[in-house]
C-alpha cells in the first residue's frame, strides 16, 4: 500500500471551543451539526455544483425540485444542511423540517399544517441561521417600505398596500396581504400584540377561523388544504422583503414510504407530483425544494415513488447515463459514495476539529488514520466509506478516549473499535461485503 505523505493542517485558523464542541457532540451522536459544516465537508463536488445551479435559478425568479437520494448514513442530512448554508450565503431564505407520522405533505387532522408550522418555525436568514426569523423578515419588509415612503414623500400605508398588491392575485393572497398590513398597523401604533398575532397567523399557529377573525379581521387560516399555496406566497413575499428566494428542505421522506395506508400514501405522492409539476412548468417563482430520501423510497414499485406512474415517468433516469457518465441536471440527485481517499481527508479534518484547529494538539499521527481505515475495512467491508456515519462516530470515540486517558496508546485501542453498519429499512439478508485490502487500498494515495 502506498503510504500517504504527512498531511498538512486542513485549517489555518483556530476553531472556537463552542463550535468545536458542537461539531464533535453532534457527530458522535450520529446527527448533523447545525454549524461548522465547512470544517468537515469532503467530496460531493458535482452534487454541490448542481445545487448551486438550482440556487442561482431560484434567485433569478425560477423554481426547482430535487430528490437527494442516498443510503442510511450516506450523508443526505449533512448534504441538505450544506445546501441550506450555501443558500443563506446567496441571500435566500430557507426552511427545513423532517417528515414524521404527525407531519406529512398531505393529511387531515392538522398533520399537514403541523409540517407547515415546523417549516416556519425553522425559517432562517443569513443573520438568523438558527431559525425563528419570520418576525425579522416581516419587519424588514416594513422597514424597506418605510424607507421607500420617506424617499418618495408618500404615505407608508399606501406604499405597503401597493407592494403587497401583487400577492392578492394568487390563491390566499388577499388575506396574506391583509395580515402583513395589520402588522404594519401594529408597528405604526406600537401595538405589540397585533404584531405578534400577525406573525402567529403567518406561522400557521391559528387553529380556528373565529380566533383569526377576532385578532386580525381575516376569515381564513393556514390549514391542511392550503399550506402549499401559503408557501408559494411566502416565496414571493421574501423577495418583496429584499431576499432572493426561498429554499425548502424536507428530510426523512422515507416516512411516506412507511405509511401502511395505501390511500394516504398515494395522497402524499399526489402532493409531491403537484410540487414537482409546478417546478417543471415554472408555476412557482423564487421557490425551491430539496427532498431527502433512501433508494427504497424512490425505487420500490410497490410502495415507493415509482409505484405512482406519473412520478416514475418524471423521475426516470437519463437513458444515456452510465456509472461513469452521471447526469446531475435531472430531478434526482444520487449521492455518490465517498472514496477511501475522501474518507482519509475527512478523518484528517475530524482530527483537526477535535484539536480545536491546533496541529500541536493532534492525538494521533497520520499512520493511525490509515490503520483505522484498514480496521474498518476488515470489520464491515467497503460500507465504511459508502455510509460513513458509524465510521465517523467510531473515530471520534477513539479520540475522546485518548483525550481522557493520555497514557493510552492508539495502537492498543484500534483493535477494540467496532463500527456498527448503518441500519437499513428492511432486515439484512446478506452478510456485510468483505473487501480485499490489496485491491481497495493498494492504490490509495493523496
PyMOL commands that set and color helices and strands:
alter all, ss='L'
color gray80, all
select helices_A, chain A and resi 17-28+37-39+45-59+76-89+111-121+134-152+156-169+173-189+192-202+209-216+227-240+254-257+262-281+295-299+305-307+309-314+340-354+359-361+366-380+383-386+389-404+410-414+437-441
alter helices_A, ss='H'
color red, helices_A
select strands_A, chain A and resi 63-69+93-98+246-251+287-293+332-334
alter strands_A, ss='S'
color yellow, strands_A
deselect
rebuild
show_as cartoon
